[in-house]
Amino acid sequence: MNIYTANQYIKDTFGEKLYKLSLNAGTTCPNRDGTAGIGGCIFCSSLGSGDFSPKADMDIDRQIEQAKQLVASKFKGKHYIAYFQSFTNTYGDIQLLKSKFIAAACRDDIAAVSIASRPDCFGDDVIDMIDEISRIKPVWIELGLQTTKESTAELINRGYELSV
């Protein structure tokens, strides 16, 4: 059996290894603001598990440059993945989010855009936004599932049912 890893896919598709740059779109989460719950999931830090992301008040170009400097000693490649990791990156003002994702996607040093989110935050407006960005660069969606057991989902305070 051959296993095709993400690392191999990236090398085959982009011709080189890529490094994820953790970026901050300035979002929150429906499991923190009371829409789906409060307090967040038990595994999520106070920074939405984007502990290595720059501050959200920095523009995306500055965030990317700062993140590149942080990894310069261990990564010598020319292209990166713009990784919007902290909180729920499809939750909030769609036009504002789109402008941040497009700013990253339009850069020559960004090979793909990766967006972390929750499956309960994908309306038609989000799908349309992702479609638009994907016309510029590949877009990868990272959905937090964590578990298929409802009892565990309740214990970790995930804030949505498996059926979502």
Disulfide bonds with the S-S distance in Angstrom:
none
